[in-house]
Amino acid sequence: MKGHNGASHRVERIASIIRRDVSVIVDGLSDPRIYGVTVVDVEMSRDLKYATVFVTVESDEAKVLDALNGSAGYIRHELAETNSEMRGVPRLHFVVDKSQAYYERIEQVIKGFHTDENND
């Protein structure tokens, strides 16, 4: 959604606010299943009604995602309390961000390539 028009700038700004505030809310949750969670990014739908929250997880991804998505209504409510100026608070859906693992794998492949090159 990157671009130079006002609508995409608004979407990016709201995504940034949601990323910041959801991170704080998740850190404060008392659910023992939710720990080691880092909010990495948020992608908004064009109509701002839905937000996909990308997270990294230190433990059992499935268990943590179930707990996060089960708490999405509460997190959304807290988000509304925190941002009373926001016209509407989007529905939240949590997913694991796989990009970090992807970039780490690419780095391993590149390092392996350079090691193989030096052995020839």
VENGIGI-V785635 format. One record per backbone hydrogen bond with DSSP energy under -0.5 kcal/mol. NH is the residue of the N-H (numbers start at 1). CO is the residue of the C=O. Records with the same first field share a line. If there is no record, write none. Layout:
BEGIN
NH: CO ; CO
END
This chain:
BEGIN
9: 5
10: 6
11: 7
12: 8
13: 9
14: 10
15: 11
16: 12
17: 13
18: 14
19: 15
20: 16
21: 17
22: 18
23: 19
24: 20
25: 21
26: 22
27: 23
28: 24
29: 26
34: 31
35: 33
38: 56
40: 38 ; 54
41: 54
43: 52
45: 50
48: 45
51: 91
52: 43
53: 51 ; 93
54: 41 ; 52
55: 95
56: 38
58: 36
61: 59
64: 60
65: 61
66: 62
67: 63
68: 64
69: 65
70: 66
71: 67
72: 69
75: 71
76: 72
77: 73
78: 74
79: 75
80: 76
81: 77
82: 78
83: 79
84: 81
86: 83
90: 88
91: 49
93: 51
95: 53
97: 55
98: 96
102: 98
103: 99
104: 100
105: 101
106: 102
107: 103
108: 104
109: 105
110: 106
111: 107
112: 108
113: 109
114: 110
115: 111
116: 112
117: 113
118: 114
119: 115
120: 116 ; 117
END
